[in-house]
Amino acid sequence: MTHLTAVLAETATHVDLPMPTWAYGAIALAIFAVLGFVIWSYRDVANRHSHKAGPGAADHAAAPGATHHGTGHPTQGH
């Protein structure tokens, strides 16, 4: 053993964790589930408030390359 590894081996101490190791994973899983629910709750927010975007929506609808719902998908030469 080198001098450095001998010093590190003598100074290494065992630290007890405040809770079982599986609890850290459970906490992380719960946090990710809550954050996933928060993100999921924002789905389709723009369509719920379309009355506020009405005046500006006409400008965007006339933009080159704009597509509208109900016109179908562009055909691709198959």
URNORSUL-V790419 format. One record per residue. RES is the residue in three letters. OMEGA is omega in whole degrees, 0 to 359 (* if undefined). D_FIRST is the distance of its C-alpha to the first C-alpha in Angstrom with 1 decimal. Layout:
# URNORSUL-V790419
RES/OMEGA/D_FIRST ; RES/OMEGA/D_FIRST
This chain:
# URNORSUL-V790419
MET/177/0.0 ; THR/180/3.7 ; HIS/181/6.5 ; LEU/180/8.1 ; THR/177/6.2 ; ALA/179/6.4 ; VAL/180/9.9 ; LEU/179/10.8 ; ALA/180/10.1 ; GLU/184/12.3 ; THR/181/14.9 ; ALA/178/15.4 ; THR/179/18.8 ; HIS/179/21.1 ; VAL/177/24.3 ; ASP/178/27.3 ; LEU/182/29.4 ; PRO/178/33.1 ; MET/181/34.4 ; PRO/183/33.4 ; THR/180/31.6 ; TRP/181/34.7 ; ALA/177/36.8 ; TYR/177/35.0 ; GLY/179/36.1 ; ALA/178/39.6 ; ILE/179/40.0 ; ALA/179/39.0 ; LEU/179/41.5 ; ALA/179/44.2 ; ILE/179/43.8 ; PHE/178/44.0 ; ALA/179/47.1 ; VAL/179/48.8 ; LEU/176/48.1 ; GLY/177/49.3 ; PHE/179/52.5 ; VAL/178/53.0 ; ILE/180/52.8 ; TRP/183/55.1 ; SER/179/57.6 ; TYR/181/58.2 ; ARG/174/59.5 ; ASP/181/62.9 ; VAL/182/63.3 ; ALA/180/65.1 ; ASN/178/67.8 ; ARG/182/68.3 ; HIS/183/69.3 ; SER/179/71.2 ; HIS/178/74.3 ; LYS/183/72.4 ; ALA/184/71.5 ; GLY/182/75.0 ; PRO/180/76.4 ; GLY/183/73.3 ; ALA/181/73.0 ; ALA/179/76.1 ; ASP/181/74.7 ; HIS/181/71.6 ; ALA/181/73.6 ; ALA/182/75.7 ; ALA/178/72.7 ; PRO/178/72.4 ; GLY/180/70.4 ; ALA/176/70.7 ; THR/182/71.0 ; HIS/176/72.8 ; HIS/178/72.3 ; GLY/179/75.1 ; THR/180/75.4 ; GLY/179/73.1 ; HIS/176/70.3 ; PRO/181/71.2 ; THR/177/72.1 ; GLN/187/70.0 ; GLY/178/72.0 ; HIS/*/71.3
